[in-house]
Amino acid sequence: MAEIKTEPVRAQRVNDIDSDDVPPGAFEFFTSGDRTDAGMIFACPCGCGQLGSLSFRPEPSPSWDWDGNREQPTLLPSVHRVGHWHGWLQGGVWTSC
């Protein structure tokens, strides 16, 4: 599959990422053990409807640095769904590389 490019997409926090009407770029935080906000599940920003998950540090690799902003998050490094989509989540906006 060729890598899909997108225009910038606003990241929107939702309460139920599994609902049928979740927009591209939507995300929901998840917990792990005693850690709240251990990572996020997100709807691919390209609009394909696939979900992905990202663990926040200090989880083992791969993991991302999160700025702590629950409404307009920034993650480092970039998010790469190999062969599909690659980009950044900065200030609550998904942008393709």
DRENDO-1510 file (C-alpha; in Angstrom, 1 decimal, always signed):
<recs>
REC; n; res; u; v; w
REC; 1; MET; +0.0; +0.0; +0.0 .
REC; 2; ALA; +1.4; +3.4; -0.9 .
REC; 3; GLU; +1.8; +5.9; +1.9 .
REC; 4; ILE; -1.3; +8.1; +2.2 .
REC; 5; LYS; -0.8; +11.9; +2.6 .
REC; 6; THR; -3.3; +14.1; +4.3 .
REC; 7; GLU; -4.0; +17.7; +4.9 .
REC; 8; PRO; -3.6; +18.8; +8.5 .
REC; 9; VAL; -6.3; +17.2; +10.7 .
REC; 10; ARG; -7.4; +18.5; +14.1 .
REC; 11; ALA; -7.0; +15.9; +16.9 .
REC; 12; GLN; -10.2; +15.6; +18.8 .
REC; 13; ARG; -10.4; +13.9; +22.2 .
REC; 14; VAL; -13.4; +11.5; +22.4 .
REC; 15; ASN; -14.9; +9.4; +25.2 .
REC; 16; ASP; -15.3; +6.2; +23.1 .
REC; 17; ILE; -12.9; +5.6; +20.2 .
REC; 18; ASP; -14.8; +2.5; +19.2 .
REC; 19; SER; -18.0; +4.3; +18.3 .
REC; 20; ASP; -19.1; +4.4; +14.6 .
REC; 21; ASP; -18.9; +8.2; +14.2 .
REC; 22; VAL; -15.3; +8.9; +15.3 .
REC; 23; PRO; -13.7; +11.4; +13.0 .
REC; 24; PRO; -10.2; +11.0; +11.6 .
REC; 25; GLY; -7.5; +12.0; +14.1 .
REC; 26; ALA; -9.7; +11.4; +17.1 .
REC; 27; PHE; -8.0; +10.0; +20.2 .
REC; 28; GLU; -8.8; +8.5; +23.6 .
REC; 29; PHE; -6.3; +8.1; +26.5 .
REC; 30; PHE; -5.8; +4.7; +28.1 .
REC; 31; THR; -4.5; +3.5; +31.4 .
REC; 32; SER; -2.1; +0.8; +32.2 .
REC; 33; GLY; -1.8; -0.7; +35.7 .
REC; 34; ASP; -1.7; +2.3; +38.1 .
REC; 35; ARG; -0.7; +4.8; +35.4 .
REC; 36; THR; -3.5; +7.0; +34.1 .
REC; 37; ASP; -2.8; +8.5; +30.7 .
REC; 38; ALA; -0.4; +5.7; +29.8 .
REC; 39; GLY; -0.9; +6.3; +26.1 .
REC; 40; MET; -3.6; +7.0; +23.5 .
REC; 41; ILE; -5.6; +5.1; +21.0 .
REC; 42; PHE; -6.2; +7.1; +17.8 .
REC; 43; ALA; -8.1; +7.0; +14.6 .
REC; 44; CYS; -5.8; +7.3; +11.6 .
REC; 45; PRO; -5.6; +10.9; +10.5 .
REC; 46; CYS; -5.9; +9.8; +6.8 .
REC; 47; GLY; -9.6; +8.8; +7.3 .
REC; 48; CYS; -9.1; +5.1; +6.6 .
REC; 49; GLY; -10.9; +4.3; +9.9 .
REC; 50; GLN; -8.1; +2.1; +11.3 .
REC; 51; LEU; -7.1; +2.5; +14.9 .
REC; 52; GLY; -3.6; +2.7; +16.3 .
REC; 53; SER; -2.1; +3.0; +19.8 .
REC; 54; LEU; +0.8; +4.9; +21.2 .
REC; 55; SER; +2.4; +4.4; +24.6 .
REC; 56; PHE; +3.8; +7.3; +26.5 .
REC; 57; ARG; +7.2; +7.2; +28.1 .
REC; 58; PRO; +8.5; +5.7; +30.4 .
REC; 59; GLU; +7.0; +2.6; +28.7 .
REC; 60; PRO; +9.6; +0.5; +26.8 .
REC; 61; SER; +10.2; +1.3; +23.1 .
REC; 62; PRO; +8.4; +2.2; +21.0 .
REC; 63; SER; +7.0; +5.0; +23.1 .
REC; 64; TRP; +6.4; +8.7; +22.8 .
REC; 65; ASP; +7.1; +11.9; +24.8 .
REC; 66; TRP; +3.8; +13.6; +25.5 .
REC; 67; ASP; +3.5; +17.2; +26.6 .
REC; 68; GLY; +0.7; +16.5; +29.1 .
REC; 69; ASN; -1.9; +18.6; +27.2 .
REC; 70; ARG; -5.1; +16.6; +27.2 .
REC; 71; GLU; -6.9; +18.7; +24.6 .
REC; 72; GLN; -4.2; +19.7; +22.1 .
REC; 73; PRO; -1.4; +17.2; +22.6 .
REC; 74; THR; +2.0; +17.1; +21.2 .
REC; 75; LEU; +4.0; +13.9; +20.8 .
REC; 76; LEU; +7.6; +13.3; +20.0 .
REC; 77; PRO; +8.9; +11.6; +17.8 .
REC; 78; SER; +6.7; +11.5; +14.8 .
REC; 79; VAL; +4.0; +8.8; +14.4 .
REC; 80; HIS; +4.8; +6.3; +11.6 .
REC; 81; ARG; +2.3; +3.7; +10.4 .
REC; 82; VAL; +4.7; +2.0; +8.1 .
REC; 83; GLY; +3.6; +1.9; +4.5 .
REC; 84; HIS; +0.5; +3.9; +5.3 .
REC; 85; TRP; +0.8; +7.3; +7.1 .
REC; 86; HIS; +3.7; +9.2; +8.6 .
REC; 87; GLY; +3.4; +12.5; +10.4 .
REC; 88; TRP; +3.4; +14.6; +13.6 .
REC; 89; LEU; +0.9; +15.4; +16.3 .
REC; 90; GLN; +1.7; +18.9; +17.4 .
REC; 91; GLY; -0.5; +21.3; +19.3 .
REC; 92; GLY; -3.5; +19.1; +18.6 .
REC; 93; VAL; -3.0; +18.9; +14.8 .
REC; 94; TRP; -2.0; +15.8; +12.8 .
REC; 95; THR; +0.3; +16.9; +9.9 .
REC; 96; SER; +1.8; +14.5; +7.3 .
REC; 97; CYS; +5.6; +14.5; +6.9 .
</recs>
